[in-house]
Amino acid sequence: MDFEIPENLRLMVDTVHRFVKKDLEPISQQVDDEDRIPEEIVQTMRELGLFGLATSEKYGGLEVGCLGECLVYEELSQVNACFRTRIGTNNGIGSQGIAIDGTEEQREKYLPKMASGEWIGCFALTEPEAGSDASNVQTTAVLEGDTWVLNGRKHFITNGDIADCSTVFALTDRAKKARGGITAFVVEKTDPGFFVGTIERKMGMRGSHTCELIFDNCRIPKDRVIGGDAMIGQGFKTAMKTLDKGRLTMGASALGSAQKLLDLSVDYAQQRVQFGKPIAEFQAIQFMLAEMATQIYAARQMLYHAAWLRDTRGTSVIKEASMVKLFCTQMANRVADMAVQIHGGMGYMKDFPVERFYRDLRLTRIYEGTDEIQKVVIARNLLKGGK
């Protein structure tokens, strides 16, 4: 196995690293306080091509592969996870349904706009009655002539308030549900009967908004079924394929935050003096730092290997992606807890970024599949004969 990062990816990561240091770190606390990313920062993201990392070059993207995405997200998440979230939806769940299963006409219409950052996409699967039980979608879509009419509500939709188009999953056959009764659609923000509802107030991830989307006799053209007529009823499969890669990139985000917390903790332990010497000289602190570093090392190898498998072998990584999501996010939350402990009272104060990382990371064990759902996926794969 060759663990060398390709030169083109190293150059890209160096560029993103400079962007993080120069533009993002100075405003990270401001973004958390104001709950918004300044438009000039979003524009720089567009100019760097970050909205099109995953998109094929054919449609104006950089097509850096899964490993390339993970490396960029790891870097961005060392400052504030909301920056990764802004571009991550376009590269992941916001566009992948169209990229994987869409018709050529749909790809040509939507992917270039999303790759450039002109349009923002989102992924509308979750509902009040369809969280971990994603198959229990209640939003309906009924065909009336050449128009689909959607009715229902989605909630906890990342970037829903700023999205120009949404990948929406709705029931087209209640009797079949996930086994041929859920269809994926593209809904544009200007479609009649589509509304943005409540913008949720969250514990963390400020700067990234989570919203309710409302479909009240929302009428969309017949050709908005992702993949065309042949894909009617196949939307649940599209959703699961879309989430596969997202779990790897979520692991990368958690890894980046954990690395930053370790760096902050090492620096603080060397500077903070108690009982006449730096706390880094106390074995209790050293043991926490050693445990943090070891867990980060293990997570990085797991993540990079799974991303490499997906890129180079075209191997199905459903099981590995769930393992990465489970391990990396749990690891990062443990690291965050130890980082707060090392910083003591200062780790609980908003003046130090440790407090923000602690809040933000808790969500990573919930969205895009809870810890428990990842264990279900892993176990089912094993019991079907997966190694």
N, C-alpha and C positions, 0 to 999 in steps of 0.2 A: 504493500500500500504506500502511495506517495502522498505525504501530508503537506507538500509544498503548495502554498497559495499561488496561483498563476499571476504572472506579472501584471496583466491588465486589471485584475481584481485588486492587487496591491495598490496600484496607482489610483484606482477609483476610491478605495478606502482612505488613502492619504488625502485626497481632495475633500472627502466628507469630514475627515478628522479636522482639517483646517477650518472648514465651515462651522463645525461644532464649537471649536475654540474661539473663533473670531466673532461669530454672529449669534450662536445659540446660548452659550454659557452666560454671557452678560445679561440676557433677558429672561433666563429661565425662571427666576422667582417672580418677575413681572408677569409672565404668562400665567403662572399659577394664581397670582393675586387677582388678575383681571379676567381670567378664564377665557382667554382668546390668544391666538397667534397673530402677530401683526402681519398685515398684507404684504409688506415689503419682504418679510421672511418667506412667505409662501411663494412670492415671485422669484426669489433666489432659488428656491427648491425647483421651480419650473425650469429655470435656466440651466440648472445642473442636471436636468433630466431625471430627477428622482421619482417623478410620478409615473415614469415609464420603464422602471427597472426591469420588470418582468415581461413587458409587452414585446412581441416579436418585432424585429427590425422592419418587417414588411409593413407594419402599421405605425411606424414612427417611434418605436421603443428602443431601449438599449439591449434587451434580451440577455441579461447577465447570468441567468440561471439561478437556481435555488440557493446555491452556496453564495453567489454574489449578493443576492438579496439579504441573506442572513448576516453576512459581514457588514453590510451597510446598516442594517437595523441594530446590530450589536453596537455599532459606533454611535448612532443617533440616540440610543437608549441610555448612554452613559451621561446624558445631560437631562433629558425630560422625555418621558414616554409619549407624550402627546404629539411630539414632532414625528415620531415613527408612525403613529396612528393616522396622522393626516395623509401621509403618502401611502401607508400600508393598505388602506382600503382600495385604492386605485390599482395597486399591484397585485392584491390578493382577492379577497372575497367580493370586492366591488366590481371587478372586471372578469374574474376567472370563469364565471358561468358562461359569459359570452365567448371568451377565448377558447374554452374547452368544447362547448356544445352548441355555440351559436352558428347561424348560417353565415355564409361568406358576406352577404349583404349587411348583416348585423355587425359583423366584425369591422367591416370597412366604415360603417357609419359611426360606431361608438369608440372603438379602441384608439384611433388616432387622437381624438379629443381628450380621452382619459390619459393617454400616454404623455401628452403635452401639459396636462394639468389645467387645460381650458375647462374641462368638465370634471366634476368629482362624482364618483360612484359610491353606492352603498349596497348593503346586503340585508334584505328584509325577510328574515325567516322567523325570528322569535316573536311569540305572542304571549299574552297573559296565560293561556292554557297550553302553550307549546314552547317550553324552555328546554330542559334536558330531554323531554319527550318531544323531540322536534317533529315527529310524525303527526302530532295531534293538532295540526294547523286547522284553524276555523275560518280564516279568510276564504271567501268563495270567488270563483270566476265563472260567469255564465256567458256562453256565446249567443249573441243576438245579431243575426245577419252577418255582417263583416266586422262586428265590434264585440270585444270582450268587455264585460261589465264586472268590475271588482267591488266587493264589499267586505269590510272588516278592519281590524286594527293590528298593527305591529308595534312592538315596544322594545326598548333597549337597543335602538338602531344607531350604531356609531356613524357619525357624519350625516345623519338623516336631515338635519336642518340646512346643510350646505350642499347636499347632493343634487346634481342635475339629472341623474338617472339612477334608478334603483332596480336591483334584481329582486323581484318579488315572487314569493311562493304562495300559491293559492290552490284550494280544492276545486278540481273540475269533475271529480267523481267521488262523492262522499262514501260510497260503499267500498271502494277500493283503497282509499286513503293513500298511504305511502307505497302501496303495491300497485301502482298504475293510476292513482287518482289525484296526484299533486303535480301541478304544472308550473314551470318557471316563466316569468314574464319580465320584459323591460318596461318600466313605467317612468315617464319623464315628468319633471316637476311642473310643467305647464299643462299636463293632462287634466281635463275637467273632472272634478270630483276627487282630486288628490289634495290632501292638506297635511301640513306638519302640525302635530299636536304638542303635547307637553315636552319641554326640554327638561330632563331630569336633573335634580341636584344630587351630586355624587360625593362620596367621601374623598375620592382622589381622581386622578386622570383629568384634572382641570386643564382647559385649553383644548380638550377634545369633548365634543358634545354628544350626548346620548338622548335619543328622541323617540317620541311616539309618531307613527305615520298612520294617517286615517284615509280609508278608501270608502267614499260615500257615493255609490253608483259611479265609480270612476271608470270612464270609458276610454279604451285604448284600441288601436287598430288590430285587426286579426293577425297581422304579420309580426306582432310583438312577442309571440311565443318564442322563447329561446330555443333555437334549433328548428323552428317551423312546425308544421302540422305533425310530422313524424315523431316529435318529442312531446306531444300532448300526453300528459300523465306520467312523464318520466322526470319530472322536476326534482323529486326527492333524490334520485341518483345524481343529478347535477349538483345539488346542495352538498352531498357527501363528498363528491370529488373535489369540490371547491374548498371544503374545510380541511382536506388532507394537507395541502401545502401550508395553509394558514397556521396549522399547529406547529410546524417547523419554525416558521418565522416568529411565532409567539415565543417559542423557546429561545430564539436569538435575542429578542427584546429583553426577556428576563435575564439572560446571560450578561448582556451589556450592562444592565443596571447593577447586577451582582458584582461585576468587575469594578465598577466605579465605587461601590460601597466598600469593597476591600481596599482600594487605593486610598479612599478618604480615611478609613480606619487605621491603616498603617501610618499615614501622616499624622493623624491626631494622637495616636499612641506614642509616637516619638516626641511630640511637642508637649503633651499634657504631663505635668509634674505633680506627683503626690508622694507624700512621705519622703520627700527629698530626692526623688529620681523619676525619670520618665516612666509612665505606666507600661511602656513597651518592655520594660525589664521584669515585669511581673509575669510569672508563669501562667496565671489564669488568662491574661490578655494574649500571651503568645499562643496558648492552646486554641483560643477562639480564632485568631488570625490563621493558624495552621489549618483548622477545620474549614474555614471559609475558602482558603486557597485550594485545598484538596477537592472540595465539592465543585468549585468552578472549573478546575482542570478536567474532572470527570465529565461534567456537563458539556464542555466545549468539544471534547472528543466525540461524544455521542451525537451532538448536533451536526458537526461537520461531516461525520461518516454518513449519517442519514441523508443529508443534503447531497453529498457526493453520489450516493447510490441513486438518488432520484435523477440527478443530472446526467451521469455518465452511463448508467445501465438501463435507464428507463424502468427500473424496478419499482413495483408497487411497494410503497412504504407506509401503508396504513398503520400497521402495528408499530413500526419504528417512529412514525410521526406522533402517535399517541404516547409512546414511551418518552420521547423528547419533551412533549408538552407537560407531561406529568412530572418528570424528574427535574427539568430546568425551572419550572415555576415554583415547585416546592422548595428546591434548593435556594432560589433567590429570596423567597420569603424567610427561610432560615437565616440566610446571610444578613438580610435586613434587620432581623431581630437581634442578631449578635452585634451588628454595627451600632444600633441604638444603645445596646448595653455597654459597648466600648466607649461610646461618646458620653454615656451617663446622662445627666440632666440636659446637657447641650443637645443630645440626640433627639430630645423631645421638643425642642424649640424650633419654630419656623425660621429662625435665623440661619439654621444649618440645613443643607439639602437632604440630610439623612432622613429627616422627618417626612419630607415629600416622597422620597423613594419608598419609605415604609408604607405610606398610604396607597401609593400608586400600584405597588406590586401585589397588593392583596387581591386586586381584580383579576390578575393573570391566572389565578387558580379557579376562576369562575367562567369567564367568557371564552367563546369558541370551544366550549366543552369543559365541564367541571372535572376535577380530579376523578370523581367517581365514574363519570362517563368514559374517561380515558382508560380506566381499569377494566370497564366492561368491554371496550373495543379490543384491548390487549388480550383479555381472557378468551373472548370469542374466537379471535384469530388463532390462539394457541390450541383451543379445543377442536378447531377445524383442521388441525394438522400443521399450522404454521410453526416454523422453528424460532 
